[in-house]
Amino acid sequence: MAILNRLLSECIRDVDGLNSYLKLTSDDAKRIGEISERYPICIPPYYLKLIDPENPDDPIRRICIPGTQELSGAGVEDTSGEGDNTVIRGMQHKYRQTALILTTNQCSMYCRFCFRKRMVGYSEHETAEHVREMADYVTRHTEINNVLLSGGDALINPNSVIETYLETFSQIPALDFIRIGTRTPVVLPMRIYEDEELLGILKKYNRKKQILIVTHFNHPNEVTSEAKRAVDALIECGCIVRNQTVLLKGVSDDPKTLARLLNMLVSIGVIPYYVFQCRPARGALDEFQIPILKGSAIVEEAKSMMNGQAKSIHYCMSHVTGKIEILGPVEGNKMLFKYHQAKYAEDNSRIFVQELAPDQCWL
């Protein structure tokens, strides 16, 4: 707990803090200050140091420093119907086999493209107080074979809270595995490799139920020696580490960059999982979205430069109706789609074709 508190206390949360790392103009400082009143800033010094201060278009800068369009008002608050899928405070049941738990609203870094910008960073009662109720729900619904501990960032919880979740859900026989969703290996890797207590907890409960860490690398510059050290520590605990990335304008919208990222991840023991179409979230839509037709071309060209393990990805969008895989063009501007996961039974594995406008970024 002392390690976590120290690391979080060092995070930069205001314009004055940013000024000590970056060359901000007075206009930049004013704009960032205005945006932070609506969408908070929180960046670990480790991650800030990955930015090239001489490059205003640096991809790491785009990920963590507020952009010009965040207050445009474009986009929607809840892009995938999370409110409608909530069955207990902090717990969602959208897909038949999975229960999703929002363990906290806090992160060690607030990504500017976050689709939960409406809630992340704002204090709220921790959902751990409902963990028994959640476990009872999962036990009753025997179709659920895994739980996803997400947030915010699940590994920013105190170790005692993490252990409460793992201890509770590892005792449910119907669960095949427990997933933990986190950006911590990317943005604050020392929270993992310096904390022997956390590693002991993960090792202990991994013996009872397989733990999968789903992390979130978005650019090759995030794959550092420190990040690899965190990944190595997780693997030594017996955890399987997988990655989901988001296709982001100005960050990963180049085939060579995307291919390099996913090949690098395989080389450090992280299995590529999803490439997500950026959601039309309010505060992120105008800054980061890429048209689907362009995104498909980027992913396919990137695959031609990937090894077989790296190209095990699914290019998907997390739609209100489910995870829809973007398979590729069929003719002209018509695109082939398939439900990878569906909210409604009638959509299971359904394949469909839709004609897209050249600038269309969502269905």
Beta strands, then each sheet from edge to edge (+ up, - down):
strand 1: 86-88
strand 2: 91-92
strand 3: 98-102
strand 4: 146-150
strand 5: 177-181
strand 6: 210-215
strand 7: 240-247
strand 8: 271-277
strand 9: 314-319
strand 10: 322-331
strand 11: 334-342
strand 12: 351-355
sheet 1: 1+ 2- 3+ 4+ 5+ 6+ 7+ 8+ 9+ 10- 11+ 12-
end
